[in-house]
Amino acid sequence: MGAGRPRRPHDSPARPAHQPRARIAGVTLRRVAAVLVLLVPVALTAGLGVGAGFALSRAIHVPRVDELASYRPDIVTEIRGADGATVARFAIERRFLVERTQIPDVMVKALLAAEDARFYEHGGIDLIRIVGAALKDLATRRLAQGASTLTQQLARSVFLTPEKSFARKINEAFLTVEIEKRYSKDQILTMYLNEIYLGHGNYGIEAASTWYFGHPARALTLPEAALLAGLIQRPEAYSPLRNPELARQRRDFVLRRMAEERLIDPETRRKAAAEPVVLARGARESTVGPYFCEEVRQYLEKAYGDRGLYRQGLRVDSTLDPRVETIAEEALRWGLRRQDRREGFRKPRNLLAEGIDPERYRDPAWADLEAAGGPAPDAVPAVVLSASRTGAEVRVGEKTISLPASAFRWTRAETPARAVKRGDLVLVETLVREDGKAETIVSQEPLVEGAVVVLENGTGAVRALVGGYDFGRSKFDRATQALRQVGSAFKPFVYLAAIEEGFTPADTVLDAPISIVIDPKKPPYQPQNYYRKYSGIVTYQHALEQSINVPAVRVDLLVGTRRVIETARRLGIRQNLLAYPSLALGAFEVTPLEMAAAYSVFANQGLLFRPRLVERVRDADGVVLEENGPEPEEATSPASAYVALGMLRGVTQRGTAASAAKLGLALAGKTGTTNDTTDAWFVGTTPRYTICVWVGHETKKSLGPKATGAEVALPVWTRIVAGLEAAGLVKEADDYDVPAGVVFVPVDLATGYRATPGCSKIVLMAFASGTQPTDFCGDRPHAVSTLPHYLQKAVYAPKRGEPSGTSFQLPDVPPGPAPTPPRPSSEGGPPG
């Protein structure tokens, strides 16, 4: 086999630990044959000369040893977060290369004692050791462990196959001699310690040291080094994770060998053997932001192929901020459990019914908690040990927790004993009440799903991306792959299109029933408001703040649905949008990532930064393969973006998202709820971040009555922002920059006229300079605003192109099928 891919033994198949007892003659014959085979290259070189030896090596296809100088074993691809910390690793072989100076002497001594005590004395083939092994075979009448040197093992691992034959033995011998001629002992030792397999997918001492002990190889202690050296022969069998007692025995054997070789003194050996085997981890490595990292992995696989991703050790600088990701994950999981409780308590899984003893059950999540060593998360699995009228006893790991009856209040069961029984597997969740006190309740893993995207406004960097409740149970990324109707969260695009056409937040529209004929052969489209009430003449600002449906449809018809689509396209929406009037109410499907990018334009003075997950990719040598910086595109004018932003700020101050005002920060955003409350959205911005939250079921299933964006998604959003503020990433002093060409005028929110002291609701609105209202509010506009909508219609002056009656014929029918809402009569869903 030529130099190229090395053989990858996972349990040292060439050196089995146990072999069947053999007859003494057979044992001796095999060992003598092995000695003769290993002497062939030495004899040929000495007796026939270098030329004959070279000719023979060519004849039996010995690989070129000089290729070892450029050989690079497979190494790990690392994804780093914005703070430089590693957040994920991808590899077929988990390996990190080290230099000789990074290998501690204690590791070298342990290795030599365990595998090749005469390494620095022989020339690659240890004839003394081979003869000694043969004599031992003769005395014990069985095959002793092999006599291969480190150099032979390296040659076999890098260049040869596991096949057992004389040709392979001859190849191995020639390769061993050549390697010893070309490389120093320290070079061979370093290559060996970077190549060797040490169990659980770890290759080389650096990977094994970080995996088993949580620190680099240079920090290895004597007991740790002895344990690693003992793994080489049978890494899976001697694994301290699978067989801790066998691993300890093997470690102690290596310590004894070190003492025999006088590499350590007896007292040092005794102290090292007295130490327990202490591991720093469980059997798996955690990934920060698993949905984010999976998106990056898929990108790297497409860009660099399987080999580049899994074998060549790419160094990827990502945009992920672990602080933001942690906050977003916690908030979404909290919000999904909260919503799931609103949908009712479900019968838990019962361990007794499955024949499992509740006292002996070990949940996998408990092992992760123990390995993490930090504070417990806010919800953990628990086993019910007993339940009564007054409470329940549950177990989390070795800890027993007493839950009062109040912990079961939300289940609507008469008593805890009616809700759970011995053996039930539930969640125990810690909540913080409004008075600031912690409360522990029984909970359940939610069936409802969700997604969060956090974008940095000024760069387009994706700082957090959460695609679901738990990556372990579902790897489908709802943040980038789920297409869902956005409901009223689409309305800002309609009003932005109107602003670009010269309209303002103070302009008015008629909130009254309308019937739109799309196809004369079919019933007309009749959008309705959620509460089936109409307000008559309303300002654009008020209509958006209260998320009123009919005004949004009328404004869409005024500016033209195709114009709205074109505006949405410029803001980064890439899905197939058709020019039906229901578009204004979010009847078409979009991903959360697209919505976050689109809303960031409002905070960016009209600039769109395409979302970026990867900043830079380098190869293992540090050569930059690609670099992705911010690339702004002008989606709309700075003034138009800021005017629309001002309208969205009103939503968070007085409208459907007014509960966010308690944060006391500069905020802007919009709720979204679809028909039958199947999807709940909130997309909003701070001066630094744009955050999109979606909550819904995998299928079109209702979240329940009154499960609006304001009730379901907004609490998750405000929890994220509060967490960002607590982390110092969002500050009270932060505010949006005001672009040139924008003026502020106090306006009466009800009528749209410039405010006077007699106006009841005065709002400071932003306008593109020259578009602000000049007429002051008087008694007549206020009087009109108090009339029923059907009387206001008589005094309303439609704008040019605006539908003037209760019926409207769509000028042309767009190609493609119209979206079919669950309830055509209430397209757009609730107001928030």
C-alpha positions, -999 to +999 in steps of 0.1 A: +000+000+000+014+034-009+017+063+014-016+080+018-044+071+042-031+054+073-047+024+088-070+033+117-071+006+143-097+012+170-085-016+192-050-024+180-061-054+159-024-062+151-017-068+188-045-088+204-044-091+242-054-128+243-044-155+219-053-192+220-027-215+236-004-230+210+020-258+208+056-250+217+069-260+183+044-238+165+051-209+188+088-212+183+085-216+146+064-185+142+087-164+163+118-176+145+101-168+112+094-133+124+130-128+134+142-140+100+118-117+082+129-087+103+166-096+096+160-096+058+165-058+052+194-057+076+212-087+060+205-075+024+218-040+032+249-053+049+257-082+026+245-071-008+248-034-005+224-005-005+217-009-042+204-045-038+183-035-008+168-006-027+160-029-057+143-053-034+123-026-017+111-014-051+102-049-061+079-054-031+065-018-033+078-003-002+062+032+002+084+063+000+094+072+035+103+107+026+065+113+022+063+111+059+078+146+062+047+160+044+022+136+058-004+152+080-028+130+099-065+138+100-071+166+125-102+183+140-121+212+124-128+237+151-156+263+152-148+293+174-172+318+187-169+356+186-150+355+219-124+330+205-136+301+225-142+268+207-179+261+204-179+229+183-155+204+167-161+181+137-138+152+128-137+116+119-106+113+140-105+137+170-069+149+169-049+180+178-012+181+167+015+189+193+052+197+190+079+179+209+082+207+233+045+203+243+050+167+253+059+163+290+088+140+300+064+121+322+044+111+291+076+100+273+087+079+302+053+062+306+052+055+269+087+040+267+081+018+298+048+005+284+058+001+247+095+003+239+120+007+268+150+005+244+136+031+220+166+054+222+191+025+219+179+003+189+178+013+153+141+007+148+141-031+151+149-044+185+165-078+180+173-082+217+136-077+225+125-101+197+149-129+209+138-122+245+101-125+235+108-158+217+125-173+247+096-162+269+072-179+244+093-210+248+091-209+286+054-201+289+042-221+259+021-192+246+025-162+224+037-132+245+027-097+237+043-084+205+079-070+203+071-042+179+090-010+185+074+025+184+090+030+149+075-003+137+041+007+150+043+041+134+053+026+100+024+001+103-001+028+113+008+054+086+017+033+056+004-003+058-029-022+060-039-045+089-033-076+067-011-102+082+015-116+057+052-120+052+051-093+025+037-068+049+063-078+076+090-072+050+075-039+041+073-029+077+109-038+083+122-018+054+100+011+063+112+010+099+149+011+089+142+039+065+123+060+090+151+056+116+176+067+089+157+098+079+142+111+112+155+117+147+142+098+177+124+129+189+107+133+155+096+097+155+083+100+191+063+131+182+048+116+151+038+085+171+022+104+199+002+125+174-009+094+155-018+067+181-054+059+189-064+062+225-101+054+226-135+072+221-125+086+188-094+103+202-062+102+183-030+115+198-022+125+233-035+161+231-070+149+221-070+122+247-057+144+275-084+171+269-111+144+265-103+123+297-087+150+319-099+184+307-065+199+301-037+198+275-011+172+273+016+195+287-002+195+320-004+156+324+005+142+358+023+109+363-009+089+370-026+104+340+003+098+317+005+062+329-032+057+322-028+070+286+002+049+279-017+019+292-045+025+267-024+020+236-027-018+234-064-020+239-079+015+241-116+005+242-111-024+266-090-004+290-112+028+287-116+044+322-151+053+311-162+018+303-140-002+326-126+020+354-112-009+374-094-025+344-080+010+335-067+014+370-050-020+369-034-012+335-022+022+348-006+005+378+011-020+354+027+010+335+038+025+368+054-008+378+072-009+344+084+026+349+099+017+383+115-015+368+131+006+341+143+031+368+123+059+352+107+066+386+116+056+421+096+031+442+081+058+464+069+079+435+053+048+420+036+040+453+021+075+456+010+075+420-007+041+423-025+053+454-043+081+435-078+073+422-086+075+385-102+110+382-118+120+349-129+155+341-157+146+318-185+123+309-184+104+277-194+132+253-184+167+245-210+195+245-215+219+217-225+256+222-253+266+199-259+232+183-284+246+157-259+274+148-230+250+145-250+226+124-257+254+099-220+261+098-211+225+094-235+222+064-219+253+048-184+239+053-193+206+038-207+223+007-178+247+004-148+223+013-162+188+009-161+160+034-124+158+034-119+195+041-145+194+069-136+162+087-099+156+079-080+188+072-084+207+105-102+239+093-102+268+118-135+286+115-141+319+132-179+322+135-202+351+145-218+332+174-216+350+207-219+323+234-233+348+259-261+358+236-267+322+226-270+310+262-295+338+270-316+330+238-316+293+245-327+297+281-354+322+272-369+301+244-369+269+265-386+288+294-412+303+270-420+270+254-425+253+287-447+282+298-468+279+267-471+241+270-485+245+305-512+267+291-521+239+267-527+215+297-510+188+317-503+154+300-500+120+316-463+115+323-442+085+313-442+059+342-410+039+349-428+012+369-450+005+339-418-002+320-404-024+347-378+001+359-371+007+396-376+044+404-349+042+431-323+029+406-332+049+375-305+072+362-316+098+337-290+107+310-295+144+318-282+138+353-249+125+340-246+157+319-253+178+350-226+160+370-201+163+342-208+201+338-202+206+375-220+240+374-254+252+386-284+231+376-305+244+348-339+258+354-357+225+345-344+190+351-359+155+349-371+141+381-386+108+392-417+108+415-411+087+446-444+094+463-474+117+459-501+126+484-528+152+489-503+178+503-474+173+480-449+150+463-413+136+468-392+136+437-356+125+430-330+143+409-299+123+408-291+115+444-311+145+457-346+143+470-369+173+466-402+180+484-428+197+462-458+214+479-493+212+465-489+247+450-463+232+426-491+213+409-517+242+408-514+247+371-522+210+363-558+217+376-556+184+395-575+183+428-544+171+446-508+162+436-517+125+440-543+130+412-517+145+389-487+121+394-479+088+410-448+068+420-425+062+390-437+091+369-409+109+351-415+147+351-396+179+349-389+201+379-387+238+370-376+268+391-394+300+383-389+335+396-422+351+407-431+388+402-421+394+439-386+381+431-389+349+451-380+315+435-407+289+432-402+252+422-430+236+402-436+203+384-434+208+346-432+188+314-412+187+282-432+209+257-447+196+225-447+232+212-416+243+193-400+277+186-370+295+171-349+326+180-325+346+158-304+374+172-287+396+146-262+424+152-277+454+134-245+470+122-228+439+108-253+413+100-235+389+123-258+361+137-250+363+174-275+336+183-296+310+165-319+286+182-338+263+160-359+244+185-364+233+221-338+206+221-313+197+193-311+162+207-348+155+201-351+173+167-323+186+145-347+204+122-337+241+123-369+261+125-349+294+124-336+288+089-358+261+074-393+265+088-416+285+065-445+298+085-471+325+080-460+357+098-494+373+103-493+409+113-455+410+116-456+416+078-476+449+082-445+471+087-434+463+051-468+476+039-464+509+058-427+512+047-439+510+011-464+537+018-437+559+034-415+555+004-444+568-017-446+599+004-472+590+030-466+595+067-476+580+101-501+609+104-519+600+072-553+585+077-571+554+063-607+542+066-612+513+089-644+500+076-656+467+059-643+461+024-651+434-002-623+427-028-632+408-059-602+388-071-620+364-094-656+372-105-663+334-104-654+331-068-666+348-035-649+381-028-621+384-002-634+401+029-607+408+055-620+415+090-606+428+122-600+404+150-627+418+173-651+424+144-652+461+153-642+491+131-629+525+141-636+546+110-609+571+102-576+561+118-540+572+114-514+549+100-496+551+133-526+540+153-535+513+128-501+497+131-498+501+169-531+483+174-524+459+145-558+466+128-562+444+097-585+463+073-564+495+073-533+475+064-552+459+034-564+493+023-529+508+024-516+478+005-542+484-022-533+521-022-496+517-029-500+485-049-493+449-037-465+445-062-449+476-047-451+460-013-435+428-026-407+448-042-401+466-008-400+432+010-376+419-015-352+448-009-354+441+028-342+405+022-374+385+020-367+358-006-397+336-005-424+334-032-447+363-025-478+367-047-497+399-053-529+391-034-543+416-009-540+390+019-502+395+016-506+426+038-517+404+067-488+380+064-506+352+046-474+340+029-446+320+045-412+333+056-384+320+078-374+337+111-339+344+098-354+364+069-377+383+092-348+392+115-327+405+086-356+425+072-364+442+105-328+451+111-331+475+081-353+497+103-326+501+129-298+504+103-310+536+086-321+516+056-290+494+052-294+456+048-266+435+061-270+399+049-269+375+078-235+360+083-225+329+104-189+326+093-163+354+096-132+336+085-120+301+075-083+291+078-066+259+071-045+240+097-015+261+089-033+294+094-037+303+057-069+323+052-092+304+028-121+329+030-131+360+048-166+374+051-170+410+063-201+431+065-215+440+031-242+466+034-269+471+007-292+501+006-327+487+010-344+520+016-336+556+024-323+565+059-353+588+064-379+562+053-363+536+076-363+559+106-399+570+101-410+533+099-388+526+130-407+554+148-440+537+140-426+504+154-415+522+186-451+532+191-461+495+190-438+488+220-449+520+239-487+520+234-496+491+211-499+454+211-463+451+225-467+477+252-457+452+279-421+456+266-421+492+277-414+480+313-378+473+302-372+510+300-350+507+269-351+520+233-371+493+215-391+489+184-410+459+170-442+442+159-463+413+171-476+387+147-504+361+150-519+339+123-554+326+119-565+301+145-534+312+166-512+286+149-482+309+148-470+335+173-443+360+164-425+390+178-398+407+158-381+436+174-350+457+176-327+474+201-301+499+188-276+470+187-296+438+180-326+426+160-343+396+176-369+374+161-390+349+181-414+324+166-435+299+185-458+272+171-464+235+166-447+214+139-481+212+121-508+238+117-523+233+152-537+260+173-517+273+203-549+278+221-574+307+227-557+341+231-523+326+223-512+357+204-478+370+196-481+394+225-490+366+249-466+338+236-436+352+217-432+387+232-424+373+268-396+353+253-383+384+235-384+406+265-367+379+286-339+378+260-335+416+260-335+416+299-308+390+298-287+410+273-291+441+295-280+421+326-249+409+306-240+445+297-247+439+260-277+462+259-277+495+278-303+520+290-284+548+274-284+532+240-306+549+214-312+549+177-293+574+156-314+600+138-305+605+102-304+638+084-336+649+069-359+637+097-380+661+118-402+655+149-436+670+153-462+664+180-493+649+164-528+640+176-527+601+174-565+599+167-567+625+138-532+629+124-533+667+128-506+687+145-514+685+182-528+713+203-531+714+241-566+701+239-557+668+222-561+637+243-533+616+228-503+636+217-474+616+201-441+629+189-439+614+154-409+613+130-413+626+095-392+630+064-386+667+063-413+684+043-439+657+048-449+667+084-485+679+089-491+716+090-528+719+100-536+720+136-561+698+153-596+713+160-630+704+173-643+690+140-617+663+135-622+652+171-660+652+167-657+631+135-635+605+153-662+598+178-688+589+152-695+552+142-674+540+112-703+540+088-709+578+095-673+587+093-672+572+058-692+601+045-666+627+055-635+606+046-616+618+016-599+588-002-565+594-015-558+590-052-558+553-060-574+543-027-606+522-028-635+545-021-663+521-015-671+489+003-663+468-028-631+468-049-622+449-081-586+438-082-572+452-115-554+420-124-552+385-109-516+375-101-503+342-114-503+313-090-528+301-064-541+325-038-531+316-002-559+297+016-562+308+052-579+285+077-606+311+082-610+334+052-632+358+071-605+367+096-573+367+075-544+380+095-554+367+129-556+385+161-540+420+165-511+408+185 
